[in-house]
Amino acid sequence: MVDRRHPSLSVVRQCILLDISRSGLYYQPKEISEEDLALMKLIDRQYLATPFYGARKIAAWLKKQEYGVNRKRVRRLMRTMGLKAIYRRPRTSQPAPGHKIYPYLLSGMKITRPNQVWAADITYIPMARGFLYLVAIIDVYSRYVLSWRLSNTLEVGFCAQALEEALRKGRPDIFNTDQGAQFTAEAFTQLLEQNGVRISMDGKGRYSDNLFIERLWRTVKYEEVYLKAYHGGIDARVSLGEYFRFYNTERPHQALGYRTPAEAFGSILVAATSAGMIESLTPDPLRIPEPNLNIASILS
């Protein structure tokens, strides 16, 4: 029975039993201001041009553009966006405490066929008001986008959903990611292990492993996202779905001998989902220059 003189007593007890902060239970997140959203859009554009810039250099660049912001504010916004400077350092991202870290398996490997290595990453997507996170899974050999998902948080759920969709279309020998909390979570790694996929995670000094998917982000943003101002999640999902269909099946890549990713993947279009993704694929390796993780081509 709850003591009426202390109506919140049951909440206190629950917090003690669950070992969580009571203040966190009552906390209501503050909405991001219009000014911060405008700064985030500028940071995103500059980060694509200079991904090796950290919060200090981004802040200096913003000051030259006559935006009076300090490094702490830029660092906070970059953390919200999930952005970190790309350079050679001991660890490229921080996993969540207790999450298992898998060894790096791609050292010296040449990617010579589809479904040999898949990769995944997350990026920030600005909208007219607010922002979303986009995760994509690609076949490294062909640059084929196997699946993607949008989310307004960085929880593991949308990444696991993208992986489930990708695994319905094939199965890679190796799946490579960074050590981010979403990719080290049990909900994500268990899906790979249950399907017999070997897990590879970027380790010490592996600052260039995700260059292929980083180039995908640059292409998507300059050819799609920055040309439009999505009004909401539905608008973004429909528009990105159409773009990824175009990217996979129509857009030629110089590095692929001017073939499309679908042609390089050797796909047969059977049916398309409402999001514009291909339902079934039959691999047919083509004789094209194989990607080398140590010497990535300049153009995608």
Secondary structure, 3 states (H helix, E strand, C coil): CCCCCCCCHHHHHHHHHHCCCHHHHHCCCCCCCHHHHHHHHHHHHHHHHCCCCCHHHHHHHHHHCCCCCCHHHHHHHHHHHCCCCCCCCCCCCCCCCCCCCCCCCCCCCECCCCCCEEEEEEEEEECCCCEEEEEEEEECCCCEEEEEEEECCCCCHHHHHHHHHHHCCCCCCEEEECCCHHHHCHHHHHHHHHCCCEEEECCCCCCCCCHHHHHHHHHHHHHCHHHCCCCCHHHHHHHHHHHHHHHHHCCCEHHHCCECHHHHHCCCCCCECCCCCECCCCCCCCCCCCCECCECCCCC
